[in-house]
Each structure stands twice: as C-alpha cells, then as structure tokens.
Amino acid sequence: MNHDNVADVQRYLEGIDLLVGTSMGGFLVSRLSADIGKPYVAINPVMDVAATLNKLLGTHQDHFGRPFTLTDQVIGSYPGFLPSRHGMVLLDMADEVLDSAATYERLHQQMTVHVFEGGNHRFMHMHESLPLIGGFLDDYPYS
C-alpha cells in the first residue's frame, strides 16, 4: 500500500472499531489493518491479487469509459493477503469466483476462519455471522 495514502485514510478511520471488506476489499482490509492497527473481518477475500488479475491483462475501459491498461508491473505490485490474529475471515464454501477450500487451508491455522456451507461470492450468511463478529470484537485485545 502507498503509505501516503494510508496516512490520509488513517485520519478518517480513527473513530472506527472494525474494518470489513469483501473479495478485493477483504484483501485490502488485511493490509490496511497492519498499517493502522484496527481489527478486520475479511469476507470471501482474494488471497493472491496477482493470480486473480492476471486474467485481466490488457486494455480495458473504466466505469466512465476511459481506457486503462492493466500491466504485469501493476499486477506484480500487489502483495498477498496478510493473515493476522487481528483479523477474522468468513467464507461461503460455494463461492463461484474464489477457491474457498484453498483459502481455508491457507489461513485456518494462523487466524480465526468461519466457514458456511453453500452460499456464493456475494456471501449469503451475514445474518449468521453477526454474532461471530460481535464475539470477535468483544474478545479483541484493544490497547
């Protein structure tokens, strides 16, 4: 992450107790948490941004119709997901975009991971997750 951007964002996050992100946002909150010291919940997170983005190499248009080119250099600049005891991961095991079983295998010994049968990449188990998130925050060792 660009540390100048992190410093700008940190001012806005001072009153926030928890970072939450899904997919690419799950990856981002894992990295942001390490920089600003806030706990996070990553929902169906991207584990390896480069592997995910490699499929999109080339020139595309953004939502405003402006062209941009996704290069190997840009893709290579992304680090991987950052496991942490300051984070919790929620996975729908029937995610059609990401390999939830591989994510579980990679993370479950390093941090808290909750899995839900079925679901999809949009995550269908938020209602069941709220007590887990509340418990995670209750047990979080704020300094």
VENRA-V472526 format. One record per helix or strand. SS is the DSSP state (H for helix, E for strand). FROM is the first residue (numbers start at 1). TO is the last residue. If there is no record, write none. Layout:
<<SS & FROM & TO> <SS & FROM & TO>>
This chain:
<<H & 3 & 13> <E & 18 & 22> <H & 24 & 36> <E & 39 & 43> <H & 49 & 56> <E & 58 & 61> <E & 67 & 70> <H & 72 & 76> <E & 87 & 92> <H & 100 & 107> <E & 112 & 116> <H & 126 & 139>>
